[in-house]
Amino acid sequence: MKDSSANVQKEQKEQKEQKEQKTKRQLIQKCHLCGAIIETYVELSECPTCKKHFFPLNYWDKATCVSTKEMYMKLFSTSDELSEEDLIKGIHVLW
């Protein structure tokens, strides 16, 4: 009995992980300063190689009243929240 419930739990966990993998899109970005290729699941605020700061995608649509660093950091999206229209062509791609 314990073995069958453990197997069911294991299968449910595997299905959940597969679903997460299907919904997670990878954001591939090229730093326009140093040329580093960055692969992440969230927008970065700076390049990990040269430390060049980045604006969030669609900054002007999102930023109406940003007065603190915490509010600014909330403007950065995950890859699932982004669409092709949000990306800068030639610098970003969703995979």
C-alpha positions in Angstrom: 0.0 0.0 0.0 2.8 2.4 0.9 4.6 1.6 -2.3 1.6 2.4 -4.5 1.0 5.8 -2.8 4.7 6.6 -3.0 4.6 5.8 -6.7 1.6 8.0 -7.2 3.3 10.9 -5.4 6.4 10.3 -7.5 4.4 10.4 -10.7 2.5 13.6 -9.6 5.8 15.2 -8.8 7.3 14.3 -12.2 4.2 15.6 -14.0 4.4 18.9 -12.1 8.1 19.2 -13.0 7.4 18.5 -16.7 4.6 21.1 -16.7 6.9 23.7 -15.2 9.6 22.9 -17.8 7.0 23.3 -20.6 5.8 26.7 -19.3 9.3 28.1 -18.5 10.8 29.9 -21.4 14.4 30.9 -21.4 15.3 34.5 -22.0 18.5 34.8 -24.0 20.0 38.2 -24.0 23.2 39.8 -25.5 24.9 42.6 -23.5 25.2 45.5 -25.9 28.4 46.7 -24.1 30.6 43.6 -23.7 28.8 41.2 -26.0 28.2 38.5 -23.4 25.4 36.1 -24.1 23.2 35.6 -21.0 20.7 32.8 -20.6 18.1 33.3 -17.7 14.5 32.8 -16.8 14.1 36.4 -15.5 15.2 39.8 -16.8 18.5 40.9 -15.3 19.2 44.3 -13.9 22.8 44.1 -14.9 25.2 42.1 -17.0 27.0 39.5 -14.9 30.2 40.0 -16.9 30.7 43.7 -17.2 28.1 45.0 -14.7 26.4 47.2 -17.2 23.0 48.1 -15.9 19.9 47.3 -17.9 16.4 48.9 -18.0 13.5 46.4 -17.7 11.8 45.6 -21.0 8.9 47.9 -21.7 10.2 50.3 -19.1 8.2 53.3 -20.3 5.0 51.3 -20.2 5.6 50.0 -16.7 7.3 53.0 -14.9 4.8 55.6 -14.0 5.9 56.4 -10.5 9.1 54.6 -9.3 10.6 56.2 -6.3 12.5 53.4 -4.6 14.9 50.7 -5.7 12.4 48.0 -4.5 9.7 49.4 -6.8 12.2 49.6 -9.6 13.3 45.9 -9.1 9.6 44.8 -9.4 9.5 46.1 -13.0 11.7 43.2 -14.1 9.6 40.3 -15.4 10.0 36.5 -15.6 10.3 35.0 -19.1 6.8 33.6 -18.8 5.4 37.2 -18.4 7.1 38.4 -21.6 5.9 38.2 -25.2 7.7 38.6 -28.4 6.5 42.2 -28.7 8.3 43.1 -25.5 11.7 42.1 -26.7 14.3 44.3 -28.4 15.0 42.6 -31.7 18.6 41.5 -32.1 19.4 41.7 -28.4 16.7 39.4 -26.8 15.1 36.1 -27.7 12.6 33.8 -25.9 13.5 30.1 -26.3 
